Amino acid sequence: MEKYLCTSCGNCVDICPELWKIDEDGFSHLKGSIKIDKNEGIELEDLECSIEAAENCPVACIHVYEDEEEIA
């Protein structure tokens, strides 16, 4: 996730609350993620929820990769 692009719309939290939360700063945060530069990342086995969150992000700051290739 490119957190610095987040607009706090909350779509990701509504769609996938087991992975996303609104952080103390008011922006979405990927639970259990690691920081990579300005981004956050996490490895998941089931990508379905993340893909739906990415497809519904109005600023396209959520990216889903499988085998190092972006799929959403």
Distance bins in CASP14 RR format, pairs under 12 A and 6 or more apart:
PFRMAT RR
TARGET T0000
AUTHOR 0000-0000-0000
RMODE 2
METHOD distances of the structure
MODEL  1
1 12 0 0 0 0 1 0 0 0 0 0 0
1 16 0 0 0 0 0 1 0 0 0 0 0
1 19 0 0 0 0 0 1 0 0 0 0 0
1 20 0 0 0 0 1 0 0 0 0 0 0
1 23 0 0 0 0 0 1 0 0 0 0 0
1 27 0 0 0 0 1 0 0 0 0 0 0
1 28 1 0 0 1 0 0 0 0 0 0 0
1 29 0 0 0 0 1 0 0 0 0 0 0
1 30 1 0 1 0 0 0 0 0 0 0 0
1 31 0 0 0 0 0 1 0 0 0 0 0
1 32 0 0 0 0 0 1 0 0 0 0 0
1 33 1 0 0 1 0 0 0 0 0 0 0
1 34 0 0 0 0 0 1 0 0 0 0 0
1 35 0 0 0 0 0 1 0 0 0 0 0
1 36 0 0 0 0 1 0 0 0 0 0 0
1 37 0 0 0 0 0 1 0 0 0 0 0
1 38 0 0 0 0 1 0 0 0 0 0 0
1 39 1 0 0 1 0 0 0 0 0 0 0
1 40 1 0 1 0 0 0 0 0 0 0 0
1 41 1 0 0 1 0 0 0 0 0 0 0
1 42 0 0 0 0 1 0 0 0 0 0 0
1 50 0 0 0 0 1 0 0 0 0 0 0
1 53 0 0 0 0 1 0 0 0 0 0 0
1 54 0 0 0 0 1 0 0 0 0 0 0
1 57 0 0 0 0 1 0 0 0 0 0 0
1 59 0 0 0 0 0 1 0 0 0 0 0
1 60 0 0 0 0 0 1 0 0 0 0 0
1 61 1 0 1 0 0 0 0 0 0 0 0
1 62 1 0 1 0 0 0 0 0 0 0 0
1 63 1 0 0 1 0 0 0 0 0 0 0
1 64 0 0 0 0 1 0 0 0 0 0 0
1 65 0 0 0 0 0 1 0 0 0 0 0
1 72 0 0 0 0 0 1 0 0 0 0 0
2 27 0 0 0 0 0 1 0 0 0 0 0
2 28 0 0 0 0 0 1 0 0 0 0 0
2 30 0 0 0 0 0 1 0 0 0 0 0
2 35 0 0 0 0 0 1 0 0 0 0 0
2 36 0 0 0 0 0 1 0 0 0 0 0
2 37 0 0 0 0 1 0 0 0 0 0 0
2 38 1 0 0 1 0 0 0 0 0 0 0
2 39 1 0 1 0 0 0 0 0 0 0 0
2 40 0 0 0 0 1 0 0 0 0 0 0
2 41 0 0 0 0 0 1 0 0 0 0 0
2 54 0 0 0 0 0 1 0 0 0 0 0
2 57 0 0 0 0 1 0 0 0 0 0 0
2 59 0 0 0 0 1 0 0 0 0 0 0
2 60 0 0 0 0 1 0 0 0 0 0 0
2 61 1 0 1 0 0 0 0 0 0 0 0
2 62 1 0 0 1 0 0 0 0 0 0 0
2 63 1 0 0 1 0 0 0 0 0 0 0
3 12 0 0 0 0 0 1 0 0 0 0 0
3 20 0 0 0 0 0 1 0 0 0 0 0
3 22 0 0 0 0 0 1 0 0 0 0 0
3 23 0 0 0 0 1 0 0 0 0 0 0
3 25 0 0 0 0 1 0 0 0 0 0 0
3 26 0 0 0 0 0 1 0 0 0 0 0
3 27 1 0 0 1 0 0 0 0 0 0 0
3 28 1 0 0 1 0 0 0 0 0 0 0
3 29 1 0 0 1 0 0 0 0 0 0 0
3 30 0 0 0 0 1 0 0 0 0 0 0
3 33 0 0 0 0 1 0 0 0 0 0 0
3 35 0 0 0 0 1 0 0 0 0 0 0
3 36 0 0 0 0 0 1 0 0 0 0 0
3 37 0 0 0 0 0 1 0 0 0 0 0
3 38 1 0 0 1 0 0 0 0 0 0 0
3 39 1 0 0 1 0 0 0 0 0 0 0
3 40 1 0 1 0 0 0 0 0 0 0 0
3 41 0 0 0 0 1 0 0 0 0 0 0
3 57 0 0 0 0 0 1 0 0 0 0 0
3 59 0 0 0 0 0 1 0 0 0 0 0
3 61 1 0 0 1 0 0 0 0 0 0 0
3 62 0 0 0 0 1 0 0 0 0 0 0
3 63 0 0 0 0 0 1 0 0 0 0 0
4 25 0 0 0 0 0 1 0 0 0 0 0
4 27 0 0 0 0 1 0 0 0 0 0 0
4 28 0 0 0 0 0 1 0 0 0 0 0
4 35 0 0 0 0 0 1 0 0 0 0 0
4 37 0 0 0 0 1 0 0 0 0 0 0
4 38 1 0 1 0 0 0 0 0 0 0 0
4 39 0 0 0 0 1 0 0 0 0 0 0
4 40 0 0 0 0 0 1 0 0 0 0 0
4 59 0 0 0 0 0 1 0 0 0 0 0
4 61 0 0 0 0 1 0 0 0 0 0 0
5 27 0 0 0 0 1 0 0 0 0 0 0
5 28 0 0 0 0 0 1 0 0 0 0 0
5 38 0 0 0 0 1 0 0 0 0 0 0
5 39 0 0 0 0 1 0 0 0 0 0 0
5 40 0 0 0 0 0 1 0 0 0 0 0
5 57 0 0 0 0 1 0 0 0 0 0 0
5 58 0 0 0 0 0 1 0 0 0 0 0
5 59 1 0 1 0 0 0 0 0 0 0 0
5 60 1 0 0 1 0 0 0 0 0 0 0
5 61 1 1 0 0 0 0 0 0 0 0 0
5 62 0 0 0 0 1 0 0 0 0 0 0
5 63 0 0 0 0 0 1 0 0 0 0 0
6 12 0 0 0 0 1 0 0 0 0 0 0
6 13 0 0 0 0 0 1 0 0 0 0 0
6 20 0 0 0 0 0 1 0 0 0 0 0
6 22 0 0 0 0 1 0 0 0 0 0 0
6 23 0 0 0 0 1 0 0 0 0 0 0
6 25 0 0 0 0 1 0 0 0 0 0 0
6 26 0 0 0 0 1 0 0 0 0 0 0
6 27 1 0 1 0 0 0 0 0 0 0 0
6 28 1 0 1 0 0 0 0 0 0 0 0
6 29 0 0 0 0 1 0 0 0 0 0 0
6 30 0 0 0 0 0 1 0 0 0 0 0
6 38 0 0 0 0 0 1 0 0 0 0 0
6 39 0 0 0 0 0 1 0 0 0 0 0
6 40 0 0 0 0 0 1 0 0 0 0 0
6 53 0 0 0 0 0 1 0 0 0 0 0
6 57 0 0 0 0 1 0 0 0 0 0 0
6 58 0 0 0 0 0 1 0 0 0 0 0
6 59 1 0 0 1 0 0 0 0 0 0 0
6 60 0 0 0 0 0 1 0 0 0 0 0
6 61 1 0 1 0 0 0 0 0 0 0 0
6 62 0 0 0 0 1 0 0 0 0 0 0
7 22 0 0 0 0 0 1 0 0 0 0 0
7 26 0 0 0 0 0 1 0 0 0 0 0
7 27 0 0 0 0 1 0 0 0 0 0 0
7 28 0 0 0 0 1 0 0 0 0 0 0
7 57 0 0 0 0 1 0 0 0 0 0 0
7 58 1 0 0 1 0 0 0 0 0 0 0
7 59 1 0 1 0 0 0 0 0 0 0 0
7 60 0 0 0 0 0 1 0 0 0 0 0
7 61 0 0 0 0 1 0 0 0 0 0 0
7 62 0 0 0 0 0 1 0 0 0 0 0
8 20 0 0 0 0 0 1 0 0 0 0 0
8 21 0 0 0 0 0 1 0 0 0 0 0
8 22 1 0 0 1 0 0 0 0 0 0 0
8 23 0 0 0 0 1 0 0 0 0 0 0
8 25 0 0 0 0 1 0 0 0 0 0 0
8 26 1 0 1 0 0 0 0 0 0 0 0
8 27 1 0 1 0 0 0 0 0 0 0 0
8 28 1 0 0 1 0 0 0 0 0 0 0
8 29 0 0 0 0 0 1 0 0 0 0 0
8 57 0 0 0 0 0 1 0 0 0 0 0
8 58 0 0 0 0 0 1 0 0 0 0 0
8 59 0 0 0 0 0 1 0 0 0 0 0
8 61 0 0 0 0 0 1 0 0 0 0 0
9 15 0 0 0 0 0 1 0 0 0 0 0
9 20 0 0 0 0 0 1 0 0 0 0 0
9 22 0 0 0 0 0 1 0 0 0 0 0
9 26 0 0 0 0 0 1 0 0 0 0 0
9 27 0 0 0 0 0 1 0 0 0 0 0
9 28 0 0 0 0 1 0 0 0 0 0 0
9 53 0 0 0 0 0 1 0 0 0 0 0
9 56 0 0 0 0 1 0 0 0 0 0 0
9 57 1 0 0 1 0 0 0 0 0 0 0
9 58 1 0 1 0 0 0 0 0 0 0 0
9 59 0 0 0 0 1 0 0 0 0 0 0
9 60 0 0 0 0 0 1 0 0 0 0 0
9 61 0 0 0 0 0 1 0 0 0 0 0
9 62 0 0 0 0 0 1 0 0 0 0 0
10 16 0 0 0 0 0 1 0 0 0 0 0
10 17 0 0 0 0 0 1 0 0 0 0 0
10 20 1 0 0 1 0 0 0 0 0 0 0
10 21 0 0 0 0 1 0 0 0 0 0 0
10 22 1 0 0 1 0 0 0 0 0 0 0
10 23 0 0 0 0 0 1 0 0 0 0 0
10 26 0 0 0 0 1 0 0 0 0 0 0
10 27 0 0 0 0 1 0 0 0 0 0 0
10 28 1 0 0 1 0 0 0 0 0 0 0
10 29 0 0 0 0 0 1 0 0 0 0 0
10 53 0 0 0 0 1 0 0 0 0 0 0
10 56 0 0 0 0 1 0 0 0 0 0 0
10 57 0 0 0 0 1 0 0 0 0 0 0
10 58 0 0 0 0 1 0 0 0 0 0 0
10 59 0 0 0 0 0 1 0 0 0 0 0
10 61 0 0 0 0 0 1 0 0 0 0 0
10 62 0 0 0 0 0 1 0 0 0 0 0
11 17 0 0 0 0 0 1 0 0 0 0 0
11 20 0 0 0 0 1 0 0 0 0 0 0
11 22 0 0 0 0 0 1 0 0 0 0 0
11 28 0 0 0 0 1 0 0 0 0 0 0
11 52 0 0 0 0 1 0 0 0 0 0 0
11 53 1 0 0 1 0 0 0 0 0 0 0
11 54 0 0 0 0 1 0 0 0 0 0 0
11 55 0 0 0 0 1 0 0 0 0 0 0
11 56 1 0 1 0 0 0 0 0 0 0 0
11 57 1 0 0 1 0 0 0 0 0 0 0
11 58 1 0 0 1 0 0 0 0 0 0 0
11 59 0 0 0 0 1 0 0 0 0 0 0
11 60 0 0 0 0 0 1 0 0 0 0 0
11 61 0 0 0 0 0 1 0 0 0 0 0
11 62 0 0 0 0 1 0 0 0 0 0 0
12 18 0 0 0 0 0 1 0 0 0 0 0
12 19 1 0 0 1 0 0 0 0 0 0 0
12 20 1 0 1 0 0 0 0 0 0 0 0
12 21 0 0 0 0 1 0 0 0 0 0 0
12 22 0 0 0 0 1 0 0 0 0 0 0
12 23 0 0 0 0 0 1 0 0 0 0 0
12 27 0 0 0 0 0 1 0 0 0 0 0
12 28 1 0 1 0 0 0 0 0 0 0 0
12 29 0 0 0 0 1 0 0 0 0 0 0
12 30 0 0 0 0 1 0 0 0 0 0 0
12 31 0 0 0 0 0 1 0 0 0 0 0
12 40 0 0 0 0 0 1 0 0 0 0 0
12 49 0 0 0 0 1 0 0 0 0 0 0
12 50 0 0 0 0 1 0 0 0 0 0 0
12 51 0 0 0 0 0 1 0 0 0 0 0
12 52 0 0 0 0 1 0 0 0 0 0 0
12 53 1 0 1 0 0 0 0 0 0 0 0
12 54 0 0 0 0 1 0 0 0 0 0 0
12 55 0 0 0 0 0 1 0 0 0 0 0
12 56 1 0 0 1 0 0 0 0 0 0 0
12 57 1 0 0 1 0 0 0 0 0 0 0
12 58 0 0 0 0 0 1 0 0 0 0 0
12 59 0 0 0 0 0 1 0 0 0 0 0
12 60 0 0 0 0 0 1 0 0 0 0 0
12 61 0 0 0 0 1 0 0 0 0 0 0
12 62 1 0 0 1 0 0 0 0 0 0 0
12 64 0 0 0 0 0 1 0 0 0 0 0
13 19 0 0 0 0 1 0 0 0 0 0 0
13 20 1 0 1 0 0 0 0 0 0 0 0
13 21 1 0 0 1 0 0 0 0 0 0 0
13 22 1 0 1 0 0 0 0 0 0 0 0
13 23 0 0 0 0 0 1 0 0 0 0 0
13 26 0 0 0 0 0 1 0 0 0 0 0
13 27 0 0 0 0 0 1 0 0 0 0 0
13 28 1 0 0 1 0 0 0 0 0 0 0
13 29 0 0 0 0 1 0 0 0 0 0 0
13 30 0 0 0 0 0 1 0 0 0 0 0
13 31 0 0 0 0 0 1 0 0 0 0 0
13 49 0 0 0 0 0 1 0 0 0 0 0
13 53 0 0 0 0 1 0 0 0 0 0 0
13 56 0 0 0 0 0 1 0 0 0 0 0
13 57 0 0 0 0 0 1 0 0 0 0 0
13 62 0 0 0 0 0 1 0 0 0 0 0
14 20 0 0 0 0 1 0 0 0 0 0 0
14 21 0 0 0 0 0 1 0 0 0 0 0
14 22 0 0 0 0 0 1 0 0 0 0 0
14 28 0 0 0 0 0 1 0 0 0 0 0
14 49 0 0 0 0 0 1 0 0 0 0 0
14 52 0 0 0 0 0 1 0 0 0 0 0
14 53 0 0 0 0 1 0 0 0 0 0 0
14 56 0 0 0 0 1 0 0 0 0 0 0
14 57 0 0 0 0 0 1 0 0 0 0 0
15 28 0 0 0 0 0 1 0 0 0 0 0
15 48 0 0 0 0 0 1 0 0 0 0 0
15 49 1 0 0 1 0 0 0 0 0 0 0
15 50 0 0 0 0 1 0 0 0 0 0 0
15 51 0 0 0 0 1 0 0 0 0 0 0
15 52 1 0 1 0 0 0 0 0 0 0 0
15 53 1 0 1 0 0 0 0 0 0 0 0
15 54 0 0 0 0 1 0 0 0 0 0 0
15 55 0 0 0 0 1 0 0 0 0 0 0
15 56 1 0 1 0 0 0 0 0 0 0 0
15 57 0 0 0 0 1 0 0 0 0 0 0
15 62 0 0 0 0 0 1 0 0 0 0 0
16 28 0 0 0 0 0 1 0 0 0 0 0
16 30 0 0 0 0 1 0 0 0 0 0 0
16 31 0 0 0 0 1 0 0 0 0 0 0
16 42 0 0 0 0 0 1 0 0 0 0 0
16 44 0 0 0 0 0 1 0 0 0 0 0
16 46 0 0 0 0 0 1 0 0 0 0 0
16 47 0 0 0 0 0 1 0 0 0 0 0
16 48 0 0 0 0 1 0 0 0 0 0 0
16 49 1 0 1 0 0 0 0 0 0 0 0
16 50 1 0 0 1 0 0 0 0 0 0 0
16 51 0 0 0 0 1 0 0 0 0 0 0
16 52 1 0 0 1 0 0 0 0 0 0 0
16 53 1 0 1 0 0 0 0 0 0 0 0
16 54 0 0 0 0 1 0 0 0 0 0 0
16 55 0 0 0 0 0 1 0 0 0 0 0
16 56 0 0 0 0 1 0 0 0 0 0 0
16 57 0 0 0 0 0 1 0 0 0 0 0
16 62 0 0 0 0 1 0 0 0 0 0 0
16 64 0 0 0 0 0 1 0 0 0 0 0
17 28 0 0 0 0 0 1 0 0 0 0 0
17 29 0 0 0 0 0 1 0 0 0 0 0
17 30 0 0 0 0 0 1 0 0 0 0 0
17 31 0 0 0 0 1 0 0 0 0 0 0
17 49 0 0 0 0 1 0 0 0 0 0 0
17 53 0 0 0 0 0 1 0 0 0 0 0
18 30 0 0 0 0 0 1 0 0 0 0 0
18 31 1 0 0 1 0 0 0 0 0 0 0
18 32 0 0 0 0 0 1 0 0 0 0 0
18 42 0 0 0 0 0 1 0 0 0 0 0
18 44 0 0 0 0 0 1 0 0 0 0 0
18 46 0 0 0 0 0 1 0 0 0 0 0
18 48 0 0 0 0 0 1 0 0 0 0 0
18 49 1 0 0 1 0 0 0 0 0 0 0
18 50 0 0 0 0 0 1 0 0 0 0 0
18 53 0 0 0 0 0 1 0 0 0 0 0
19 28 0 0 0 0 1 0 0 0 0 0 0
19 29 0 0 0 0 1 0 0 0 0 0 0
19 30 1 0 0 1 0 0 0 0 0 0 0
19 31 1 0 1 0 0 0 0 0 0 0 0
19 32 0 0 0 0 1 0 0 0 0 0 0
19 33 0 0 0 0 1 0 0 0 0 0 0
19 40 0 0 0 0 0 1 0 0 0 0 0
19 41 0 0 0 0 0 1 0 0 0 0 0
19 42 1 0 0 1 0 0 0 0 0 0 0
19 43 0 0 0 0 0 1 0 0 0 0 0
19 44 1 0 0 1 0 0 0 0 0 0 0
19 46 0 0 0 0 1 0 0 0 0 0 0
19 47 0 0 0 0 0 1 0 0 0 0 0
19 48 0 0 0 0 0 1 0 0 0 0 0
19 49 1 0 0 1 0 0 0 0 0 0 0
19 50 1 0 0 1 0 0 0 0 0 0 0
19 51 0 0 0 0 0 1 0 0 0 0 0
19 52 0 0 0 0 0 1 0 0 0 0 0
19 53 1 0 0 1 0 0 0 0 0 0 0
19 54 0 0 0 0 0 1 0 0 0 0 0
19 62 0 0 0 0 1 0 0 0 0 0 0
19 64 0 0 0 0 0 1 0 0 0 0 0
20 27 0 0 0 0 0 1 0 0 0 0 0
20 28 1 0 1 0 0 0 0 0 0 0 0
20 29 1 0 0 1 0 0 0 0 0 0 0
20 30 1 0 0 1 0 0 0 0 0 0 0
20 31 1 0 0 1 0 0 0 0 0 0 0
20 32 0 0 0 0 0 1 0 0 0 0 0
20 33 0 0 0 0 1 0 0 0 0 0 0
20 40 0 0 0 0 0 1 0 0 0 0 0
20 42 0 0 0 0 0 1 0 0 0 0 0
20 49 0 0 0 0 1 0 0 0 0 0 0
20 50 0 0 0 0 1 0 0 0 0 0 0
20 52 0 0 0 0 0 1 0 0 0 0 0
20 53 1 0 0 1 0 0 0 0 0 0 0
20 54 0 0 0 0 0 1 0 0 0 0 0
20 56 0 0 0 0 0 1 0 0 0 0 0
20 57 0 0 0 0 0 1 0 0 0 0 0
20 61 0 0 0 0 0 1 0 0 0 0 0
20 62 0 0 0 0 1 0 0 0 0 0 0
21 27 0 0 0 0 0 1 0 0 0 0 0
21 28 1 0 0 1 0 0 0 0 0 0 0
21 29 1 0 1 0 0 0 0 0 0 0 0
21 30 0 0 0 0 1 0 0 0 0 0 0
21 31 1 0 1 0 0 0 0 0 0 0 0
21 32 0 0 0 0 1 0 0 0 0 0 0
21 33 0 0 0 0 0 1 0 0 0 0 0
21 40 0 0 0 0 0 1 0 0 0 0 0
22 28 1 0 0 1 0 0 0 0 0 0 0
22 29 1 0 0 1 0 0 0 0 0 0 0
22 30 0 0 0 0 0 1 0 0 0 0 0
22 31 0 0 0 0 0 1 0 0 0 0 0
23 29 1 1 0 0 0 0 0 0 0 0 0
23 30 0 0 0 0 1 0 0 0 0 0 0
23 31 0 0 0 0 1 0 0 0 0 0 0
23 32 0 0 0 0 0 1 0 0 0 0 0
23 33 0 0 0 0 0 1 0 0 0 0 0
23 40 0 0 0 0 0 1 0 0 0 0 0
27 40 0 0 0 0 0 1 0 0 0 0 0
27 59 0 0 0 0 0 1 0 0 0 0 0
27 61 0 0 0 0 1 0 0 0 0 0 0
28 40 0 0 0 0 1 0 0 0 0 0 0
28 53 0 0 0 0 1 0 0 0 0 0 0
28 54 0 0 0 0 0 1 0 0 0 0 0
28 56 0 0 0 0 0 1 0 0 0 0 0
28 57 0 0 0 0 1 0 0 0 0 0 0
28 58 0 0 0 0 0 1 0 0 0 0 0
28 59 0 0 0 0 0 1 0 0 0 0 0
28 61 0 0 0 0 1 0 0 0 0 0 0
28 62 0 0 0 0 1 0 0 0 0 0 0
29 35 0 0 0 0 0 1 0 0 0 0 0
29 39 0 0 0 0 0 1 0 0 0 0 0
29 40 1 0 0 1 0 0 0 0 0 0 0
29 41 0 0 0 0 0 1 0 0 0 0 0
29 42 0 0 0 0 0 1 0 0 0 0 0
29 61 0 0 0 0 0 1 0 0 0 0 0
29 62 0 0 0 0 0 1 0 0 0 0 0
30 36 0 0 0 0 0 1 0 0 0 0 0
30 39 0 0 0 0 1 0 0 0 0 0 0
30 40 1 0 1 0 0 0 0 0 0 0 0
30 41 1 0 0 1 0 0 0 0 0 0 0
30 42 1 0 1 0 0 0 0 0 0 0 0
30 43 0 0 0 0 0 1 0 0 0 0 0
30 44 0 0 0 0 1 0 0 0 0 0 0
30 49 0 0 0 0 0 1 0 0 0 0 0
30 50 0 0 0 0 1 0 0 0 0 0 0
30 53 0 0 0 0 1 0 0 0 0 0 0
30 54 0 0 0 0 0 1 0 0 0 0 0
30 57 0 0 0 0 0 1 0 0 0 0 0
30 61 0 0 0 0 0 1 0 0 0 0 0
30 62 0 0 0 0 1 0 0 0 0 0 0
30 63 0 0 0 0 0 1 0 0 0 0 0
30 64 0 0 0 0 0 1 0 0 0 0 0
31 40 0 0 0 0 1 0 0 0 0 0 0
31 41 0 0 0 0 0 1 0 0 0 0 0
31 42 1 0 0 1 0 0 0 0 0 0 0
31 44 0 0 0 0 0 1 0 0 0 0 0
31 49 0 0 0 0 0 1 0 0 0 0 0
31 50 0 0 0 0 0 1 0 0 0 0 0
32 40 0 0 0 0 1 0 0 0 0 0 0
32 41 0 0 0 0 1 0 0 0 0 0 0
32 42 1 0 1 0 0 0 0 0 0 0 0
32 43 0 0 0 0 0 1 0 0 0 0 0
32 44 0 0 0 0 0 1 0 0 0 0 0
33 39 0 0 0 0 1 0 0 0 0 0 0
33 40 1 1 0 0 0 0 0 0 0 0 0
33 41 1 0 1 0 0 0 0 0 0 0 0
33 42 1 0 1 0 0 0 0 0 0 0 0
33 43 0 0 0 0 1 0 0 0 0 0 0
33 44 0 0 0 0 0 1 0 0 0 0 0
33 50 0 0 0 0 0 1 0 0 0 0 0
33 62 0 0 0 0 0 1 0 0 0 0 0
34 40 1 0 0 1 0 0 0 0 0 0 0
34 41 1 0 1 0 0 0 0 0 0 0 0
34 42 1 0 0 1 0 0 0 0 0 0 0
34 43 0 0 0 0 1 0 0 0 0 0 0
35 41 1 0 0 1 0 0 0 0 0 0 0
35 42 0 0 0 0 0 1 0 0 0 0 0
36 42 0 0 0 0 0 1 0 0 0 0 0
36 63 0 0 0 0 0 1 0 0 0 0 0
36 65 0 0 0 0 0 1 0 0 0 0 0
38 61 0 0 0 0 0 1 0 0 0 0 0
39 61 0 0 0 0 1 0 0 0 0 0 0
39 62 0 0 0 0 0 1 0 0 0 0 0
39 63 0 0 0 0 1 0 0 0 0 0 0
39 65 0 0 0 0 0 1 0 0 0 0 0
40 61 0 0 0 0 0 1 0 0 0 0 0
40 62 0 0 0 0 1 0 0 0 0 0 0
40 63 0 0 0 0 0 1 0 0 0 0 0
41 50 0 0 0 0 0 1 0 0 0 0 0
41 62 0 0 0 0 0 1 0 0 0 0 0
41 63 0 0 0 0 1 0 0 0 0 0 0
41 64 0 0 0 0 0 1 0 0 0 0 0
41 65 0 0 0 0 1 0 0 0 0 0 0
42 49 0 0 0 0 0 1 0 0 0 0 0
42 50 0 0 0 0 1 0 0 0 0 0 0
42 62 0 0 0 0 0 1 0 0 0 0 0
42 63 0 0 0 0 0 1 0 0 0 0 0
42 64 0 0 0 0 0 1 0 0 0 0 0
42 65 0 0 0 0 0 1 0 0 0 0 0
43 50 0 0 0 0 0 1 0 0 0 0 0
43 64 0 0 0 0 0 1 0 0 0 0 0
43 65 0 0 0 0 1 0 0 0 0 0 0
43 66 0 0 0 0 0 1 0 0 0 0 0
43 67 0 0 0 0 0 1 0 0 0 0 0
43 68 0 0 0 0 0 1 0 0 0 0 0
44 50 1 0 0 1 0 0 0 0 0 0 0
44 51 0 0 0 0 0 1 0 0 0 0 0
44 53 0 0 0 0 0 1 0 0 0 0 0
44 64 0 0 0 0 1 0 0 0 0 0 0
44 65 0 0 0 0 0 1 0 0 0 0 0
44 66 0 0 0 0 1 0 0 0 0 0 0
45 66 0 0 0 0 0 1 0 0 0 0 0
46 52 0 0 0 0 0 1 0 0 0 0 0
46 64 0 0 0 0 0 1 0 0 0 0 0
46 66 0 0 0 0 0 1 0 0 0 0 0
47 53 0 0 0 0 0 1 0 0 0 0 0
47 54 0 0 0 0 1 0 0 0 0 0 0
47 55 0 0 0 0 0 1 0 0 0 0 0
47 62 0 0 0 0 0 1 0 0 0 0 0
47 63 0 0 0 0 0 1 0 0 0 0 0
47 64 1 0 1 0 0 0 0 0 0 0 0
47 65 0 0 0 0 1 0 0 0 0 0 0
47 66 1 0 0 1 0 0 0 0 0 0 0
47 67 0 0 0 0 0 1 0 0 0 0 0
47 69 0 0 0 0 0 1 0 0 0 0 0
47 70 0 0 0 0 0 1 0 0 0 0 0
47 71 1 0 0 1 0 0 0 0 0 0 0
47 72 1 0 0 1 0 0 0 0 0 0 0
48 54 0 0 0 0 0 1 0 0 0 0 0
48 55 0 0 0 0 0 1 0 0 0 0 0
48 64 0 0 0 0 1 0 0 0 0 0 0
48 66 0 0 0 0 0 1 0 0 0 0 0
48 71 0 0 0 0 0 1 0 0 0 0 0
48 72 0 0 0 0 0 1 0 0 0 0 0
49 55 0 0 0 0 0 1 0 0 0 0 0
49 56 0 0 0 0 0 1 0 0 0 0 0
49 62 0 0 0 0 0 1 0 0 0 0 0
49 64 0 0 0 0 1 0 0 0 0 0 0
49 72 0 0 0 0 0 1 0 0 0 0 0
50 56 0 0 0 0 0 1 0 0 0 0 0
50 57 0 0 0 0 0 1 0 0 0 0 0
50 62 1 0 0 1 0 0 0 0 0 0 0
50 63 0 0 0 0 1 0 0 0 0 0 0
50 64 1 0 1 0 0 0 0 0 0 0 0
50 65 0 0 0 0 1 0 0 0 0 0 0
50 66 0 0 0 0 0 1 0 0 0 0 0
50 70 0 0 0 0 0 1 0 0 0 0 0
50 71 0 0 0 0 1 0 0 0 0 0 0
50 72 1 0 0 1 0 0 0 0 0 0 0
51 57 0 0 0 0 0 1 0 0 0 0 0
51 62 0 0 0 0 1 0 0 0 0 0 0
51 63 0 0 0 0 0 1 0 0 0 0 0
51 64 1 0 1 0 0 0 0 0 0 0 0
51 65 0 0 0 0 0 1 0 0 0 0 0
51 66 0 0 0 0 1 0 0 0 0 0 0
51 70 0 0 0 0 0 1 0 0 0 0 0
51 71 1 0 0 1 0 0 0 0 0 0 0
51 72 1 0 1 0 0 0 0 0 0 0 0
52 62 0 0 0 0 1 0 0 0 0 0 0
52 64 0 0 0 0 1 0 0 0 0 0 0
52 72 0 0 0 0 1 0 0 0 0 0 0
53 60 0 0 0 0 0 1 0 0 0 0 0
53 61 0 0 0 0 0 1 0 0 0 0 0
53 62 1 0 1 0 0 0 0 0 0 0 0
53 63 0 0 0 0 0 1 0 0 0 0 0
53 64 0 0 0 0 1 0 0 0 0 0 0
53 72 0 0 0 0 1 0 0 0 0 0 0
54 60 1 0 0 1 0 0 0 0 0 0 0
54 61 0 0 0 0 1 0 0 0 0 0 0
54 62 1 0 1 0 0 0 0 0 0 0 0
54 63 1 0 0 1 0 0 0 0 0 0 0
54 64 1 0 1 0 0 0 0 0 0 0 0
54 65 0 0 0 0 0 1 0 0 0 0 0
54 70 0 0 0 0 1 0 0 0 0 0 0
54 71 0 0 0 0 1 0 0 0 0 0 0
54 72 1 0 1 0 0 0 0 0 0 0 0
55 62 0 0 0 0 1 0 0 0 0 0 0
55 63 0 0 0 0 0 1 0 0 0 0 0
55 64 0 0 0 0 1 0 0 0 0 0 0
55 71 0 0 0 0 0 1 0 0 0 0 0
55 72 1 0 0 1 0 0 0 0 0 0 0
56 62 0 0 0 0 1 0 0 0 0 0 0
56 72 0 0 0 0 0 1 0 0 0 0 0
57 63 0 0 0 0 1 0 0 0 0 0 0
57 64 0 0 0 0 0 1 0 0 0 0 0
57 72 0 0 0 0 1 0 0 0 0 0 0
60 70 0 0 0 0 0 1 0 0 0 0 0
60 72 0 0 0 0 1 0 0 0 0 0 0
61 72 0 0 0 0 0 1 0 0 0 0 0
62 70 0 0 0 0 0 1 0 0 0 0 0
62 71 0 0 0 0 0 1 0 0 0 0 0
62 72 1 0 0 1 0 0 0 0 0 0 0
63 69 0 0 0 0 0 1 0 0 0 0 0
63 70 1 0 1 0 0 0 0 0 0 0 0
63 71 0 0 0 0 1 0 0 0 0 0 0
63 72 1 0 0 1 0 0 0 0 0 0 0
64 70 1 0 0 1 0 0 0 0 0 0 0
64 71 1 0 1 0 0 0 0 0 0 0 0
64 72 1 0 1 0 0 0 0 0 0 0 0
65 71 1 0 0 1 0 0 0 0 0 0 0
65 72 0 0 0 0 1 0 0 0 0 0 0
66 72 0 0 0 0 1 0 0 0 0 0 0
END
